Amino acid sequence: MRNVTYSMGVSLDGYIVGPDGDFAWTDPGDEVFRSFIDEIREVDVHLMGRRLYETMLYWETTDPSTFDDSERAWAELWNPLPKVVFSRTLTTVQGNARLASGGLAEEIARLRAEPGEGDIAIGGATLAAEAAALGLIDEYRARVHPILVGGGIPFFPRDERRVDLELVDTRTYEGRVLYVRYRVAR
């Protein structure tokens, strides 16, 4: 069965976006960006909410001749990757995306039943919080940036549920960014 993974940049105090909506502090250096490229190679489909979808449209709507080699490598993997967008407000999406036709649990069950070995990636804190509450996330992958932002959108859902995790991998990247990968203990 394919794993559902949740991977994002996060501040040391646990936020993916600061209280002012800023996330420029997650701007990856070359080494961190290459790790995202390596990670996306293992993904068969990416689930995301509206905000992340709209942010990531950059890669599909920007002239690729303006990209450096790493950015071009990312776009070549990202653009053809199937994406499922969960939104209450969007009526259409572009690129290789489709609007979710069912609820999150139903979409994940359907995707897990399809042939394939790549991960089902989840992006966006709101969607990931819903998946976590339903017990659907198999791995958490965080690139922890050396900053305290004091509030904003949390990486982890704020619920009363305990989840035991097993450490799978850690790395320290340039810029003092720490990568941690945990598998949900089942």
C-alpha positions in Angstrom: 0.0 0.0 0.0 1.3 3.5 -0.9 2.4 5.8 1.9 0.7 9.1 2.6 3.4 11.7 3.4 3.3 15.2 4.7 6.4 17.3 4.0 6.9 21.0 4.5 9.3 23.6 5.8 8.6 24.6 9.4 9.9 27.1 11.9 11.5 25.7 15.1 8.4 26.7 17.0 6.2 24.7 14.6 4.7 27.0 12.0 4.7 26.8 8.2 3.6 30.4 7.8 4.2 33.2 10.3 1.5 35.4 11.9 1.8 37.9 9.1 1.4 35.3 6.4 5.1 35.4 5.5 7.0 32.2 4.7 10.0 33.7 3.0 12.2 32.3 5.8 11.5 28.8 4.2 13.3 29.9 1.0 15.5 26.8 0.5 19.2 27.0 -0.2 20.6 24.8 -3.0 21.0 21.7 -0.8 17.5 21.9 0.6 16.0 22.5 -2.8 17.8 19.4 -4.2 16.3 17.4 -1.3 12.8 18.5 -2.4 13.6 17.4 -6.0 14.8 14.0 -4.7 11.6 13.7 -2.6 9.2 14.6 -5.4 10.7 11.8 -7.5 9.2 9.3 -5.1 5.7 10.8 -5.4 2.9 9.5 -7.7 0.2 12.1 -6.8 0.1 15.2 -4.7 -3.0 16.3 -2.7 -3.3 19.9 -1.8 -5.6 22.6 -0.6 -6.4 25.7 -2.5 -3.8 28.0 -1.0 -0.9 25.6 -1.7 -2.3 24.9 -5.2 -2.4 28.6 -6.0 1.2 29.1 -4.6 2.5 26.2 -6.6 0.9 27.4 -9.9 4.1 29.5 -10.2 5.9 26.4 -11.5 3.4 25.8 -14.3 2.8 29.4 -15.3 6.3 30.9 -15.3 8.4 30.8 -18.4 10.9 27.9 -17.8 13.6 29.7 -19.6 13.8 32.0 -16.5 14.6 29.0 -14.3 18.1 27.9 -13.2 19.1 24.2 -13.6 17.7 23.1 -10.3 14.4 25.0 -10.8 14.1 23.5 -14.3 14.7 20.0 -12.8 11.9 20.7 -10.2 9.5 22.0 -12.8 10.1 19.0 -15.1 9.0 16.7 -12.2 6.3 18.9 -10.7 4.4 20.0 -13.8 3.4 16.5 -15.1 2.8 15.1 -11.6 -0.9 14.4 -11.0 -2.4 16.7 -8.4 -5.7 16.6 -6.6 -7.0 20.0 -5.2 -9.4 20.2 -2.3 -11.3 23.5 -2.4 -14.7 24.8 -1.5 -14.2 27.9 -3.7 -12.5 26.8 -6.9 -14.6 25.6 -9.8 -11.7 24.9 -12.2 -8.0 24.1 -11.9 -5.2 24.1 -14.5 -2.2 22.0 -15.4 -2.1 18.4 -14.5 -4.6 19.0 -11.6 -8.2 18.0 -10.9 -10.6 19.0 -8.2 -11.3 16.3 -5.6 -14.5 14.5 -6.4 -14.9 13.1 -2.9 -13.8 13.6 0.7 -10.2 13.3 1.7 -10.6 9.8 3.1 -12.4 8.6 0.0 -9.7 10.1 -2.3 -6.9 8.5 -0.4 -8.6 5.1 -0.3 -9.1 5.3 -4.0 -5.5 6.3 -4.7 -4.2 3.6 -2.4 -6.2 1.0 -4.3 -4.7 2.1 -7.7 -1.6 0.4 -8.9 1.6 2.3 -8.2 4.5 2.4 -5.7 5.1 6.1 -5.3 4.0 8.1 -2.3 0.7 10.1 -2.0 2.0 13.4 -0.9 -0.2 15.9 1.1 0.6 19.5 1.2 -0.9 22.3 3.1 -1.5 22.4 6.9 -5.3 22.5 6.8 -5.5 19.4 4.5 -2.8 17.6 6.4 -4.6 18.4 9.7 -7.7 16.7 8.4 -5.7 13.7 7.2 -3.9 13.5 10.5 -7.2 13.6 12.4 -8.4 10.7 10.2 -5.2 8.7 10.9 -4.3 8.8 7.2 -0.7 10.1 7.4 2.0 7.5 7.3 5.1 9.8 7.4 5.9 13.3 8.6 8.8 15.0 6.9 9.9 18.4 8.2 12.7 20.7 7.2 13.1 22.7 10.4 14.4 26.2 9.9 16.4 28.0 12.6 13.8 30.7 13.3 11.0 31.3 15.8 8.0 33.1 14.2 5.8 33.3 17.2 2.5 32.1 15.6 0.8 31.5 12.3 -0.3 28.3 10.6 1.0 25.3 12.6 2.7 22.4 10.8 1.1 19.9 13.2 -2.6 19.9 13.9 -3.7 21.2 17.3 -5.8 18.3 18.5 -5.9 16.2 21.6 -4.8 13.0 19.8 -1.6 11.3 20.7 0.4 9.9 17.8 3.6 7.8 18.4 6.3 8.2 15.8 9.4 6.3 14.8 12.5 8.2 13.6 13.4 7.2 10.1 16.0 9.8 9.0 17.7 13.0 10.0 20.0 15.3 8.2 21.5 18.8 8.6 21.5 21.0 5.6 23.3 24.2 4.7 21.8 27.2 6.5 21.4 25.1 9.7 18.2 23.5 8.4 17.4 20.2 10.0 15.5 17.5 8.2 13.6 15.0 10.2 11.5 12.1 8.9 9.2 10.2 11.2 6.9 7.2 10.4 3.7 6.8 12.3 4.0 3.8 14.7 1.1 1.4 14.0 
